[in-house]
Structures are given as C-alpha cells and as structure tokens.
Amino acid sequence: MSADGLQAPQQAVENGASKEKVPYAQRVAQQLIAQLEAGTAPWQRPWNPDAITFGRPMNPVSNRPYHGINAVYLMAQGHDDPRWCTYKQAAAEGWQIRRGEKGTTVEYWQWEKDEKQADGSKRSVKMDRPKVFWATVFHASQIDGIPPYVVPERTWDPQERAEELLQASGAWIEHRPGPDAFYSPASDRIILPSKELFPSAQNYYATGLHELGHWSGHPSRLSRDMTGTFASESYAKEELRAEISSLMVGTEIGVGHDPGQHAAYVKSWIKALKDDPREIFRAAADAEKIFNFVMQFDRQHMLEKGQSQEQERSTDKAHEEQRAPEPVREPIAARRPRSQERQAGMSR
C-alpha cells in the first residue's frame, strides 16, 4: 500500500517517462524543495496586479486544464504561456517539437476500466489497483508552428467577483481590528482585519480566499484534519493545501495571491517533502478539491446572475413595448375611398 493509503498502483509507460532512474515523485519533490529554499515555488512568487494573467497550465489540443500535481509541477517550470501538449498531439496539429528539446513528465491515474459483459456490451468497473501512467509534454515555447497565444478576454471585475464569491459561499466572515487573519474551526468563522488595513484590495481578497480554503476543511464540508496547533506538522500541511488552492482560485478570478504572510511555514514544507516526496502530490490533490469546492459557489452565483440579468432585460423590453406610442392613424372621416383615390390619380 502506498503512502496515499492506496494499494501500490500498476505502472504503465508512455513516451518512456518512467524509465528514468530517479523516481518521478522524488524528482518533482526535489525541484519544488529547491524552489522553496530559493523562494520561487509557484505559490511563493509575488503577485503582480499589472501583469497579464495567463491562467493555469492547459492543453491547447484538448483545451482542458491540467489538474493537481500536474498543474503545480508545470507552473513550477516558470513559463507565462500556459500551453503544454504531447509530441503526438503536436504532430497531429501539424506542429513540430524542435530537435533537442527535452519534455516534462506528468502523471495521471486510471481508476476504472471497460469490462466486456456476457451480452457483448461494455461496462465501466472500478479497478482493484489503480494504474498510473506517465506522459511527456512539451511547452509551447518548444514547439514550431504553434499559433501565438491569445490571452482570454476578461469580462469581469476581479475584486467584484472575489467579493461575490465570498458572499456566495455563505461563510461567516467577521472583521476585527488588528492584523490577524485566520479561520477558527471551533467557531467555524473566518476572521479578517478591516479592509482598509490591507495594502491593497488585491491583498484583502487574496487573504480572504486563502482563509476560505481553510474554511472548506470543516467536517461538514471537505472534512480535512484541522486539529493541528500553530507551528505543528499537521498545521503546516494544511497551510500548504490552502496556499496552493488560493493560488489556483486567485489565478482563476484574477486577484492573485499573497505569499508573504506564509513564509514561516517554508521550513516545515521542506521537511515534509524531504520525509515523504508524495506529500506534495497529496497536497496538490487536496488543493484541487478545495478549488473545485470553492469555485462551485462562483459558478452557481454567475449562473444566477446571468439568469437575473436576462430576466431584467426581458422585463425592460416588455415595459418598453407597453410604453411605445400608438401609430398615428388618419381619422376615418378624412379617408377617401380607394376608388376615388385611383380616379384622382388617373386624372392628374
């Protein structure tokens, strides 16, 4: 059984990625440990509100984002352009990986398989042991022929959307004087300083979204271990999950994240990854769950907001039609019979 609490997965190879001597988990952990020590891990980089937000890593062929550890690991490569794909995918699009370029390995798991039934049909069944695959992907900067990246147009105000998300979550948020921001599992409430105490609105909302990540761990929600005391190992692990998830949410919405206030946990994060390289995999998987849980409130709110705006437009249109003036009609007494009009026209 693996450290994840799962049976050791069967292993499959794609593009020869698993043949490397250093185990994949160890290679990922080593790079992230080096970045943590240098202060350059994806969730440690300072947010630049004036920079273009490119979003999380994605596949330009399937148009789907990468998830969990794959998203974190690809972010760690330090590229702005978020596009990554395999050699085969690039070739199918008519693009060419430049000679000598080295790819980056990603990992994905197969939990179900198609099983043939007695009647000849196929049914998806859960596997006793999940199967893990590795694939080699290449960044857009390594690919000739790939079109220039077009940054998706932002059609919302990031701060307004962050505020609406916090409200839509239903979380109990209390503002207090003083600099402390935290989530209290005992009272199930988020404590934030007053908004004017933050350097900027981005800092306020980034902090609020970070604490909302902790809020998701309550037993009535995602039910993570929230029993750790400050500076304990379990507390640091929970902070890692909240930090990665707030990076994901902040990137999605456009308010970014605030890494400065969590520098105290770096040593604990490094120790956790050195003790168990797969801890970063678990942390990234939990962060993805937090992201999905939190963003469901955003999606639901945006849907309801769109429906409300459409209803308002329909109502306004109906009112305009009701207020529209009646067309001017000629009085009946003044109208000529058509036969007279024809005769008058012929006599001209």
Backbone torsions as a table, in degrees:
resi	resn	phi	psi	omega
1	MET	NA	137.7	-177.0
2	SER	-80.2	173.1	178.8
3	ALA	-65.8	-15.7	178.6
4	ASP	-78.3	-3.6	-175.4
5	GLY	84.8	13.8	179.9
6	LEU	-112.7	158.7	171.6
7	GLN	-65.0	146.7	-179.9
8	ALA	-56.3	128.1	-175.5
9	PRO	-73.3	151.9	168.0
10	GLN	-66.0	154.0	-177.2
11	GLN	-117.7	136.1	176.0
12	ALA	-126.4	160.6	-175.9
13	VAL	-123.1	132.6	171.7
14	GLU	-128.8	127.1	-178.7
15	ASN	62.4	20.6	175.8
16	GLY	70.3	16.9	-172.0
17	ALA	-66.1	-32.9	-174.7
18	SER	-85.0	2.0	-178.9
19	LYS	-82.7	-7.1	-178.1
20	GLU	-67.5	149.1	-172.1
21	LYS	-67.2	-42.0	-179.2
22	VAL	-81.7	126.8	-179.8
23	PRO	-54.8	145.8	-175.3
24	TYR	-56.2	-48.1	-178.4
25	ALA	-58.7	-38.2	-179.4
26	GLN	-69.1	-38.6	178.8
27	ARG	-64.2	-42.6	178.7
28	VAL	-63.3	-47.1	-178.7
29	ALA	-62.7	-40.6	-179.0
30	GLN	-61.8	-43.0	179.7
31	GLN	-65.8	-42.7	-178.3
32	LEU	-70.6	-33.5	175.4
33	ILE	-63.1	-45.0	178.6
34	ALA	-60.8	-39.4	179.0
35	GLN	-71.3	-36.7	176.7
36	LEU	-62.2	-42.1	179.3
37	GLU	-65.4	-32.2	-179.9
38	ALA	-89.9	-7.9	-178.9
39	GLY	76.9	25.4	-175.3
40	THR	-120.4	12.5	175.9
41	ALA	-61.7	153.2	-174.8
42	PRO	-50.5	-39.5	-177.7
43	TRP	-86.0	1.7	176.3
44	GLN	-101.2	-15.8	-175.4
45	ARG	-70.5	135.3	179.6
46	PRO	-65.5	146.4	-178.8
47	TRP	-86.2	131.3	176.6
48	ASN	-109.0	104.9	-176.2
49	PRO	-65.0	-18.8	-179.5
50	ASP	-88.6	-10.7	-178.7
51	ALA	-79.7	155.9	176.7
52	ILE	-72.6	132.2	178.4
53	THR	-89.0	114.2	-176.6
54	PHE	-90.6	-15.9	179.2
55	GLY	89.6	179.9	-177.2
56	ARG	-78.6	159.4	-179.7
57	PRO	-55.0	140.9	-178.5
58	MET	-146.2	163.0	178.8
59	ASN	-98.9	117.8	-175.6
60	PRO	-72.2	-14.2	179.7
61	VAL	-85.6	-50.2	178.0
62	SER	-83.9	-15.3	-177.4
63	ASN	61.3	30.4	179.0
64	ARG	-113.9	146.2	178.0
65	PRO	-77.7	155.4	171.0
66	TYR	-81.7	151.6	-173.2
67	HIS	-121.0	163.6	171.0
68	GLY	53.2	-133.4	-176.3
69	ILE	-63.9	-31.4	178.7
70	ASN	-63.2	-41.5	177.9
71	ALA	-64.1	-44.7	-179.0
72	VAL	-63.9	-45.5	-176.5
73	TYR	-66.8	-39.0	178.8
74	LEU	-71.4	-34.5	173.4
75	MET	-61.1	-36.0	-177.4
76	ALA	-66.5	-14.8	-179.7
77	GLN	-75.7	-12.6	170.0
78	GLY	82.0	26.7	179.2
79	HIS	-99.8	148.4	173.8
80	ASP	-80.6	-50.7	177.4
81	ASP	-61.1	123.9	-173.7
82	PRO	-85.1	3.7	-168.8
83	ARG	-87.0	130.0	176.7
84	TRP	-140.0	140.3	175.1
85	CYS	-154.0	168.1	-179.9
86	THR	-80.8	168.4	178.4
87	TYR	-60.2	-45.4	-177.7
88	LYS	-63.7	-41.5	179.6
89	GLN	-63.8	-41.7	178.8
90	ALA	-62.9	-45.2	-179.0
91	ALA	-61.9	-38.9	-179.8
92	ALA	-64.6	-25.4	179.0
93	GLU	-90.2	-2.6	-177.9
94	GLY	85.8	14.0	177.5
95	TRP	-95.1	163.6	-176.7
96	GLN	-133.5	125.0	172.8
97	ILE	-71.0	128.8	-178.3
98	ARG	-66.6	142.3	-178.7
99	ARG	-58.1	135.2	177.4
100	GLY	88.5	-7.3	179.9
101	GLU	-72.8	141.2	178.1
102	LYS	-103.8	135.7	-178.9
103	GLY	-86.1	175.4	178.2
104	THR	-118.5	135.0	-175.7
105	THR	-86.2	136.2	171.5
106	VAL	-122.1	159.4	-175.8
107	GLU	-125.6	138.1	173.0
108	TYR	-143.6	155.8	-171.5
109	TRP	-116.9	142.0	175.4
110	GLN	-107.4	118.6	-176.3
111	TRP	-102.2	-18.0	-178.4
112	GLU	-133.1	159.7	176.7
113	LYS	-142.0	158.0	177.2
114	ASP	-84.0	129.1	-179.1
115	GLU	-120.2	130.1	-177.5
116	LYS	-74.6	133.5	-179.3
117	GLN	-94.8	170.3	-177.2
118	ALA	-61.3	-31.4	-178.9
119	ASP	-86.0	6.1	178.2
120	GLY	92.6	-10.6	179.3
121	SER	-79.8	167.4	178.9
122	LYS	-114.9	143.5	179.1
123	ARG	-133.6	138.1	179.7
124	SER	-78.8	125.8	-179.1
125	VAL	-127.0	150.8	179.0
126	LYS	-75.3	136.1	-178.7
127	MET	-82.3	145.9	177.1
128	ASP	-64.0	-38.3	178.1
129	ARG	-128.7	120.1	179.8
130	PRO	-62.0	151.9	-178.7
131	LYS	-107.9	129.8	-177.8
132	VAL	-105.3	135.8	179.3
133	PHE	-119.0	150.6	171.9
134	TRP	-120.7	139.7	176.6
135	ALA	-131.5	147.6	176.7
136	THR	-99.7	124.5	179.9
137	VAL	-117.5	154.8	-178.5
138	PHE	-121.5	143.2	-179.8
139	HIS	-79.0	155.3	-178.6
140	ALA	-56.2	-31.0	-179.5
141	SER	-70.1	-10.8	179.1
142	GLN	-100.2	3.0	-171.3
143	ILE	-117.5	124.4	174.2
144	ASP	-85.0	140.9	176.2
145	GLY	92.8	-12.7	179.8
146	ILE	-73.0	135.6	-177.7
147	PRO	-63.1	156.0	175.2
148	PRO	-58.8	147.1	-178.8
149	TYR	-75.8	132.0	177.4
150	VAL	-106.0	115.7	-179.3
151	VAL	-67.5	125.2	179.1
152	PRO	-56.9	138.0	-179.7
153	GLU	-69.6	132.1	177.6
154	ARG	-87.2	121.3	-176.2
155	THR	-108.1	18.6	-178.4
156	TRP	-140.2	163.1	173.7
157	ASP	-91.3	117.9	-174.3
158	PRO	-56.1	-43.7	-178.1
159	GLN	-67.7	-39.8	177.7
160	GLU	-64.2	-40.8	-179.6
161	ARG	-68.0	-38.2	177.9
162	ALA	-64.3	-42.3	178.7
163	GLU	-62.4	-44.1	180.0
164	GLU	-65.5	-34.9	177.9
165	LEU	-66.4	-45.2	179.0
166	LEU	-59.6	-41.3	-179.6
167	GLN	-70.8	-40.6	-178.3
168	ALA	-66.4	-26.3	-179.3
169	SER	-65.6	-26.4	-176.9
170	GLY	79.5	6.7	179.6
171	ALA	-65.5	143.1	175.8
172	TRP	-80.5	108.6	-178.4
173	ILE	-113.1	123.0	-177.6
174	GLU	-119.1	129.4	178.0
175	HIS	-97.6	131.9	-179.1
176	ARG	-131.0	154.4	173.4
177	PRO	-68.2	149.1	-178.6
178	GLY	109.9	168.4	-171.6
179	PRO	-90.4	-5.4	-170.9
180	ASP	-80.1	134.8	173.5
181	ALA	-127.0	127.6	-178.2
182	PHE	-164.0	166.1	173.5
183	TYR	-110.6	131.7	178.7
184	SER	-103.2	107.6	178.2
185	PRO	-62.7	-32.8	-176.8
186	ALA	-63.4	-44.6	-179.7
187	SER	-98.2	-5.1	-178.8
188	ASP	53.6	51.7	177.9
189	ARG	-140.2	153.3	177.7
190	ILE	-99.9	129.0	178.3
191	ILE	-106.5	125.3	178.9
192	LEU	-129.8	146.2	170.2
193	PRO	-65.4	164.1	175.8
194	SER	-60.3	147.7	-174.3
195	LYS	-58.9	-33.8	-177.3
196	GLU	-70.9	-12.6	178.6
197	LEU	-81.6	-10.2	179.5
198	PHE	-87.6	149.3	178.7
199	PRO	-59.0	-32.0	-179.2
200	SER	-155.5	167.1	176.6
201	ALA	-63.7	-34.8	178.0
202	GLN	-59.8	-42.0	178.8
203	ASN	-63.3	-40.3	179.4
204	TYR	-61.6	-49.7	-176.3
205	TYR	-72.7	-33.8	176.3
206	ALA	-62.8	-40.8	177.7
207	THR	-67.3	-42.3	178.5
208	GLY	-61.2	-40.8	179.5
209	LEU	-70.3	-32.9	175.2
210	HIS	-62.3	-47.3	-179.7
211	GLU	-68.2	-30.1	175.9
212	LEU	-64.8	-32.6	174.4
213	GLY	-61.0	-43.9	176.0
214	HIS	-62.5	-42.5	-178.7
215	TRP	-55.9	-32.4	-179.0
216	SER	-66.6	-16.8	-176.7
217	GLY	-82.9	-1.8	179.7
218	HIS	-57.0	146.8	-179.4
219	PRO	-53.6	-27.1	-180.0
220	SER	-81.8	-3.1	-179.0
221	ARG	-119.7	-105.1	-178.2
222	LEU	-90.6	-10.2	172.1
223	SER	53.1	66.3	172.3
224	ARG	-97.2	170.6	177.3
225	ASP	-73.1	108.8	-179.0
226	MET	-113.9	19.7	-174.0
227	THR	-88.5	-9.6	-175.9
228	GLY	-65.3	141.7	175.4
229	THR	-90.1	162.9	-177.0
230	PHE	-54.0	134.0	178.9
231	ALA	76.4	1.6	176.5
232	SER	-80.1	166.1	-178.9
233	GLU	-63.9	-44.3	-178.8
234	SER	-67.8	-32.1	177.6
235	TYR	-65.5	-43.6	179.3
236	ALA	-64.2	-37.9	179.0
237	LYS	-65.5	-39.8	177.2
238	GLU	-65.7	-37.8	177.3
239	GLU	-62.7	-38.1	178.7
240	LEU	-62.1	-41.9	179.4
241	ARG	-65.6	-44.3	179.9
242	ALA	-66.8	-34.6	-178.1
243	GLU	-69.3	-43.9	179.6
244	ILE	-67.3	-41.1	-179.1
245	SER	-67.1	-37.5	179.3
246	SER	-69.1	-30.6	173.0
247	LEU	-62.5	-44.9	-179.3
248	MET	-64.8	-46.7	-178.1
249	VAL	-67.9	-45.1	-179.5
250	GLY	-62.1	-36.8	176.9
251	THR	-67.3	-41.1	-179.4
252	GLU	-63.9	-43.0	-175.5
253	ILE	-83.5	-36.0	179.1
254	GLY	109.4	9.0	178.3
255	VAL	-98.6	-6.3	177.7
256	GLY	72.4	-156.9	-179.1
257	HIS	-145.6	166.1	-178.0
258	ASP	-121.0	95.3	-175.0
259	PRO	-78.6	-16.4	-170.6
260	GLY	-60.5	-37.7	-172.5
261	GLN	-78.9	-2.6	-176.9
262	HIS	-115.0	17.2	-179.9
263	ALA	-64.1	-23.4	-177.6
264	ALA	-65.2	-17.7	-175.4
265	TYR	-95.1	-3.5	-173.1
266	VAL	-57.4	-47.2	-179.4
267	LYS	-60.5	-39.3	178.7
268	SER	-67.3	-38.0	178.3
269	TRP	-65.4	-43.4	179.7
270	ILE	-61.9	-44.0	179.6
271	LYS	-62.4	-42.7	-179.5
272	ALA	-62.0	-40.7	-179.1
273	LEU	-73.3	-33.4	176.5
274	LYS	-70.2	-38.2	179.4
275	ASP	-69.2	-37.0	-177.1
276	ASP	-149.0	98.8	-178.0
277	PRO	-56.1	-27.7	-177.3
278	ARG	-79.5	-2.3	176.6
279	GLU	-62.1	-35.6	178.8
280	ILE	-68.2	-29.0	176.2
281	PHE	-67.5	-45.0	178.5
282	ARG	-65.0	-41.6	179.9
283	ALA	-62.5	-42.7	-179.9
284	ALA	-67.0	-37.4	178.3
285	ALA	-65.1	-43.0	177.6
286	ASP	-65.8	-38.3	178.5
287	ALA	-62.9	-37.2	177.0
288	GLU	-64.7	-39.8	176.5
289	LYS	-63.6	-41.5	177.8
290	ILE	-62.2	-46.2	179.1
291	PHE	-55.6	-49.6	-178.5
292	ASN	-64.5	-39.8	-179.4
293	PHE	-64.9	-47.5	-178.3
294	VAL	-67.1	-43.4	-175.6
295	MET	-71.8	-14.3	176.2
296	GLN	-64.9	-32.3	177.0
297	PHE	-68.4	-38.2	177.6
298	ASP	-64.5	-46.3	-178.6
299	ARG	-63.4	-42.9	-179.3
300	GLN	-65.7	-41.5	179.6
301	HIS	-65.9	-42.5	-180.0
302	MET	-64.2	-36.9	178.0
303	LEU	-64.7	-48.1	179.9
304	GLU	-65.0	-36.8	178.6
305	LYS	-64.5	-43.0	178.2
306	GLY	-63.7	-41.6	178.6
307	GLN	-64.7	-39.9	179.5
308	SER	-65.0	-42.3	179.1
309	GLN	-65.5	-38.4	178.7
310	GLU	-65.4	-39.7	178.5
311	GLN	-66.0	-39.1	178.3
312	GLU	-64.0	-41.4	178.5
313	ARG	-63.2	-40.5	179.3
314	SER	-65.6	-40.1	179.5
315	THR	-65.9	-44.0	179.0
316	ASP	-61.4	-40.1	179.9
317	LYS	-64.4	-41.1	179.2
318	ALA	-64.5	-39.6	178.8
319	HIS	-66.0	-39.2	179.1
320	GLU	-63.8	-39.6	179.2
321	GLU	-66.1	-35.6	179.4
322	GLN	-69.9	-34.1	-178.3
323	ARG	-84.0	-9.1	-176.5
324	ALA	-62.1	132.7	-178.9
325	PRO	-66.8	147.8	177.1
326	GLU	-67.3	143.1	177.7
327	PRO	-62.9	141.3	-179.2
328	VAL	-71.2	125.0	-179.2
329	ARG	-113.0	144.0	178.0
330	GLU	-71.6	134.3	178.8
331	PRO	-55.4	144.4	-176.5
332	ILE	-59.2	-41.1	-176.8
333	ALA	-64.9	-25.4	-176.5
334	ALA	-88.1	-8.3	-176.2
335	ARG	-77.5	139.9	174.3
336	ARG	-90.3	145.2	169.6
337	PRO	-62.1	145.7	-177.2
338	ARG	-59.1	-33.3	-179.9
339	SER	-63.5	-38.2	178.7
340	GLN	-67.4	-38.7	179.9
341	GLU	-62.3	-39.5	-179.6
342	ARG	-66.7	-41.9	-178.8
343	GLN	-65.7	-40.5	179.7
344	ALA	-63.6	-36.2	-179.7
345	GLY	-70.7	-36.1	-178.6
346	MET	-73.2	-26.7	-176.6
347	SER	-81.4	-9.8	-178.9
348	ARG	-72.6	NA	NA
